[in-house]
């Protein structure tokens, strides 16, 4: 695909969260918020990768050629002043791609370590552990001076609730809190949140990323609120619980967990009291189609030049960081 096409697609993913933020928060449904936010994050990441790749590589560089290309580019960066000025832009862009991939890998590992640390602390400090066969998750009650409740873990989810929170709430409010966190587990919110969290944490310095992540969180939280209201039987109980917990909360949940009660509090209470979201799916469908296009491009790219012989892969890897020139001048 031509770089201009990638630029146009990337522009949609950058501008749309900035333009649609207020209308979606005011009238969008939970699914719309999650779909638009997640598609924007995914599309921005893939779009940036393919745009930069299209600027430096005139050939189809598949996954098989990536290690050789990285080696060539890093070597070229170390000796950049020995190369013609015409090569510098390709070398710099290639190093940026490598740095972005490294940053993403670092955040994935860091998030996994933080999740394991939370689980270890919960296991160490837990006063009581209750297993729910229906939910497939553990509800862990921990001794803490902070009023917190959150869900964490993707493969083996946990619901963490502090003794301080249990002591401050009424029985109906405790039930509302547990049903809210159980909804996160049942509906697979932790996988969606973790995926979005990794991208937003890796590229936190880009403004549209923050807006897209806030959309995802708002959608997940309002979805869990609605599920809790149906389970409890009274949305006003859930709304009262949100207010009560927000007054007691003095610390945010860990970075790798889902359960910040103060996030979009006014928006969440308004949705509980006056549930009248819009059901227009146009924006979400457009972004989903564009994200699907980039994902398809990724699927096609991964095999790429795997079938090419080693000499051909070496030529392609060299061309990534160097303007094509005659072999005699290599």
Helices and strands as residue ranges (DSSP letters): H 3-27, H 30-56, G 63-65, H 66-78, G 80-82, H 85-125, E 126-132, E 137-142, E 149-152, E 158-162, H 163-168, H 171-186, H 189-202, H 207-232, H 235-248, E 257-258, H 265-273, H 282-303, H 310-321, G 327-329
